[in-house]
């Protein structure tokens, strides 16, 4: 349920209501809106005395939450959530379409620094790159582990780009959070509920990728695990789902963008790299994603894709990425956004 406070309720009244709700066994999430503050109360409501809450000083009304995903729903918060990649950096979810780019995996320090400078010059705000790589085959390149994290941190030091990298196990959360600005949960781990709780218990933003066979409701419920654990800074990422089509790696369902934005306040970005699996498709699908209302893009860029240690056929060259960024500016302007 949602406890809506009056416009002129005091801090003391808010704290009293929070204490009252928590005494009834519910967890609370305080959301400060433009005009009002609301308390999302989540948990087993069978033992809750709603009257005691409703008639507390400063309470305007109580509203039930109908969505299965409670705190991620627009029923709780109408205003769009803007998630900052760094404390004083760019935010995803606002007027500006933000672009994160970089190689599929961190391969060596000099190569990463080279690509970081190139994507920064082209207009990217974040650097992606896998230090730990969950691969379908045990014989594929698995990443450089902590050495890769160190290289990512070096690139941030030189360029100021926010570092976005994947965390694959609960045991790695603390270690990855020491180096990264944004912790990514990959498609294979979207329903790894222990991992979702673990990243929800630390404060850094989480980029949550949609599972390859997940419905929209399952996607939002995965985000709910993170928020319910205490971290409201969740960025959704559509990366395509598995279908019977064979001409592309995944089927990129851009229709989920307006669908998500209708029911949730969370920002949503698109990964056209994994959504297609082919470099030549990345530009048109990126432009289409921005036209459809995406809050950002995450794109794989490699200085020499043919010799990449992972996914060589789906990474752009720096020159193609720069060309794409120029086109994105024009499309964003057409839909009253900017890049």
ROTORNU-202780 format. One record per residue (C-alpha): residue in three letters; x negated, y, z negated. Coordinates in steps of 0.02 Angstrom, whole numbers, plus 50000, padded with zeros to 5 digits. Each point is the difference from the previous one (the first is absolute). Last residue first. Example, Ala and Ser with C-alpha at 12.3 -4.5 7.8 and 13.67 -1.06 7.14 Angstrom:
! ROTORNU-202780
SER493164994749643
ALA500694982849967
//
This chain:
! ROTORNU-202780
UNK488825067351338
UNK501575010750004
UNK501864997049987
UNK501525008150080
UNK500404985050114
UNK499225007550158
UNK498535006649898
UNK499604982349945
UNK499984994250182
UNK498785013650049
UNK498824996949856
UNK500064981350029
UNK499325002650176
UNK498415008149936
UNK499794986349870
UNK500154986750134
UNK498575007350100
UNK498935000349844
UNK500414981749971
UNK499574995750179
UNK498305008449979
UNK499694991349833
UNK500324982950080
UNK501644991849954
UNK500134983249913
UNK501214986050047
UNK498954988250105
UNK498524998849882
UNK501014992949853
UNK498534996349883
UNK498105000650018
UNK500135014050129
UNK498924997550155
UNK501295004650131
UNK500665013949886
UNK498375010150005
UNK500235016249900
UNK501534992849911
UNK501695007949963
UNK501464991049917
UNK501535010849973
UNK501055004749849
UNK501395012150044
UNK501005012949905
UNK501685006349939
UNK500944990650136
UNK501505009450071
UNK500484990750159
UNK498985012150108
UNK498494996249891
UNK500254981450026
UNK500255002250188
UNK498355009250016
UNK499124986449902
UNK500864986650106
UNK499415008250161
UNK498215001849937
UNK499804982949919
UNK500614989650147
UNK498355000250097
UNK499064994049845
UNK501004983949987
UNK500524991549838
UNK501715008450005
UNK500585003749823
UNK498274996149934
UNK499325015550088
UNK501625010049999
UNK499945001449809
UNK501435011649953
UNK500275011449850
UNK501465001149879
UNK500245012349857
UNK501114994449855
UNK501665008849971
UNK501014984750050
UNK501694996350080
UNK500075010350159
UNK498125001750017
UNK499834981250002
UNK501254998150144
UNK499245014950092
UNK498294991349998
UNK500634982050015
UNK500495003450181
UNK498145000150041
UNK499974981049997
UNK498274995550065
UNK500114982050061
UNK498384991349956
UNK498464994050096
UNK500705005450167
UNK500524991150161
UNK500504984549902
UNK501755004149940
UNK500804987249882
UNK499955012249855
UNK498765004649863
UNK500245017349926
UNK499165016650034
UNK498845010749896
UNK501215011549907
UNK499105008249855
UNK500835006349841
UNK499045012449894
UNK500214997849812
UNK499495012849870
UNK501314996549864
UNK498824988949897
UNK500724993849835
UNK500324981350020
UNK501745004150065
UNK499215009850142
UNK498944985350056
UNK501394987149985
UNK501195011950089
UNK498845000750150
UNK500234981250017
UNK501885002949986
UNK499875012450143
UNK499184987250114
UNK501224986449948
UNK501445011650046
UNK499205004250167
UNK499844981550041
UNK498314991549990
UNK499274988150130
UNK498305008250029
UNK500035008249830
UNK500135018950000
UNK498415009049949
UNK499915009149833
UNK498795014649986
UNK499755002949814
UNK499505016649923
UNK498824999849850
UNK500744999349824
UNK499724981949944
UNK501394988849933
UNK500904999450166
UNK498464992450082
UNK500144985649875
UNK501884998350018
UNK499854998050188
UNK498594987549976
UNK501064989349885
UNK501455001350123
UNK499044993650150
UNK501505003950111
UNK499135012650113
UNK498394990049988
UNK499904993450178
UNK500505017150068
UNK498555008649914
UNK500065010049839
UNK498915015450022
UNK499245009449854
UNK499785018750034
UNK498565010749938
UNK498774985650001
UNK498374997349904
UNK500444996649818
UNK501744994250053
UNK499204985550094
UNK499184993549841
UNK501555001949892
UNK501114991350127
UNK498794985850045
UNK500584987449869
UNK501815002150055
UNK499524994150174
UNK499965006950178
UNK499665018649983
UNK499975008950167
UNK499145016350039
UNK500485018250023
UNK498635012949966
UNK500505018350006
UNK498885009950118
UNK498845012949920
UNK498724997050138
UNK498324996249917
UNK500604994149830
UNK501454990650079
UNK498784990750113
UNK498924995349851
UNK501554993449909
UNK500404989250151
UNK498224993350002
UNK500134995549816
UNK501634990950030
UNK499164990050139
UNK498624994949881
UNK501374994349881
UNK500714987550125
UNK499084999850168
UNK501494993150099
UNK500734982750029
UNK499394997050178
UNK500974985250068
UNK499634981949953
UNK501364998849868
UNK501265003950138
UNK501555010549964
UNK498935013849929
UNK500155009649837
UNK498635013250020
UNK499185008049848
UNK499055015850046
UNK501325004650128
UNK499935017350076
UNK501135015150002
UNK499415018049992
UNK501285013549963
UNK500395017750056
UNK499774997750188
UNK499815015650109
UNK498824995450143
UNK498485006549905
UNK500454988849853
UNK500194985250119
UNK498245002850067
UNK499175003049832
UNK500744983949930
UNK499524990350157
UNK498165004249980
UNK500014997149812
UNK500774982950026
UNK498724995150132
UNK498565005749890
UNK500634990349849
UNK500364983050078
UNK501504989150047
UNK501475007649905
UNK501534991550072
UNK501415005250115
UNK499075016050039
UNK500655017449959
UNK501565010750000
UNK501285008549889
UNK501125013150080
UNK501165012049909
UNK501595007150077
UNK500255016949918
UNK501705005749937
UNK499874989849841
UNK500014981349965
UNK498144996849990
UNK499015012849903
UNK498285006650041
UNK498675002549867
UNK499825007349827
UNK500354984249900
UNK499604988850150
UNK501204991050117
UNK501415010749934
UNK501704991750007
UNK501495011050045
UNK501664992849944
UNK501485006350099
UNK501325008449892
UNK501604990149970
UNK499384990249850
UNK500944986549905
UNK501344995950129
UNK498655002750129
UNK499334983049950
UNK498234995249953
UNK500475000349816
UNK501404987350018
UNK499694987650139
UNK501584989349993
UNK500965015850046
UNK501565004149899
UNK499235011049867
UNK501375005049877
UNK500185018649958
UNK499995007249824
UNK500485018149972
UNK499465017249941
UNK498844995349857
UNK499205014449904
UNK500644994849829
UNK500474981549993
UNK501794996150048
UNK499564989150150
UNK498654990449908
UNK501054994249853
UNK501454996750119
UNK498924988950110
UNK499734987749859
UNK498804987950085
UNK500004981549954
UNK500494993950175
UNK498845012550085
UNK498544988150033
UNK498645011050076
UNK499745016950082
UNK500425017449937
UNK499615013450128
UNK499935016449906
UNK500485015650096
UNK499355017849996
UNK500995013150091
UNK499855014350123
UNK498484996050107
UNK499804982549932
UNK498944993349857
UNK500104981049993
UNK499754991249833
UNK499874981150014
UNK500664990149852
UNK499934981749950
UNK501554993249915
UNK500084990649834
UNK501315010549910
UNK498635008949903
UNK499305005350169
UNK501615009250041
UNK500025009149833
UNK498165004950014
UNK500275006850176
UNK501555009549939
UNK499025008149858
UNK498545004550114
UNK501195008750120
UNK500855009549859
UNK498315005749934
UNK499455005850173
UNK501585010550012
UNK501534998250111
UNK500405015250105
UNK500454991450164
UNK500954986349907
UNK499194982849995
UNK500544985950114
UNK499794982649926
UNK499864987950144
UNK500484981749981
//
